[in-house]
Amino acid sequence: MQILKSLFTCIALCATILTYPQDVLAQPETILQKYCLDCHSSSSKEGGMDLEPALSHKPFDATIVFENIINHRMPPAQADQPTLSEQTMLLDWLAANSVSPKINSYRRVSRHEFVHSLSDLLGVPVDLANEIPEDRGTYSFDSDRRIMLSGEQLRAYFRGADEMLEAALPKNGFPQQFRWTTRSIKDSHETYNIYVRDFENGILFSWTRANNGNSYSYFYDHFEPPSRGLYQLSF
């Protein structure tokens, strides 16, 4: 009787094992080999990806593999797909055995590089570098990645970016363009030459002011526009 009882117990255990989901019994290495190694072995390396180091338990950064599997980009749609339990087991195994990715050192963008990059990107020839506080008193170069941003600097960077974005893509649309046609200097009487002076690659026109009935030329060096903003003048 005892022999029959033991026999029935053995049969029951075998039946339990045989009816247990086959994918749960698989090992992560087996799952990886089944669904991935055809395309990503040392000999094939599709997409430059070799997964054999993972099977040999060598140090391996599995970040890209993990992201492709969890986002269902791999295996490809036309290939055999792992079951949910197989996918979960493989992801857990990759996460547990993957080495932490090494973050390469980087350089910090200086305030001038920041403004010039935005200017090139947006096509806005505006230099706002002087509105951003200068990096001083920490390291020899303002592009040293160890330099920390202060709250004032961070706010200045955001203000500068907002101002350049507004110049390139005005919130209320681009203003109306105006055109004036004036007589050229050569057609003016020589007595008006006192109202003009050379400046860099061009000339400056002056205002006329009077003092005790005598008019004189006045060059307005500190012009204030009627409203704050960026003006583009073409001649």
Buried (B, 14 or more C-beta within 10 A) or exposed (E): EEEEEEEEEEEEEEEEEEEEEEBEEBEBBBBBBBBBBEBBBEEEEEEEBBBBEBBEEEEBBBBBBBEBBBEEEBBEEEEEBBBEBBBBBBBEBBEEEBEEEEEEEEEBBBBBBBBBEBBEEBEBEBEBBEEBBEBEEEEEEBBEEEBEEEEEBEEBBEEBBEBBBBBBEEEEEEEEEEEEEEEEEEEEEEEEEEBBEEEEEEEEBBEEEEEEEEEEBEEEEEEEEEEEEBEEEEE
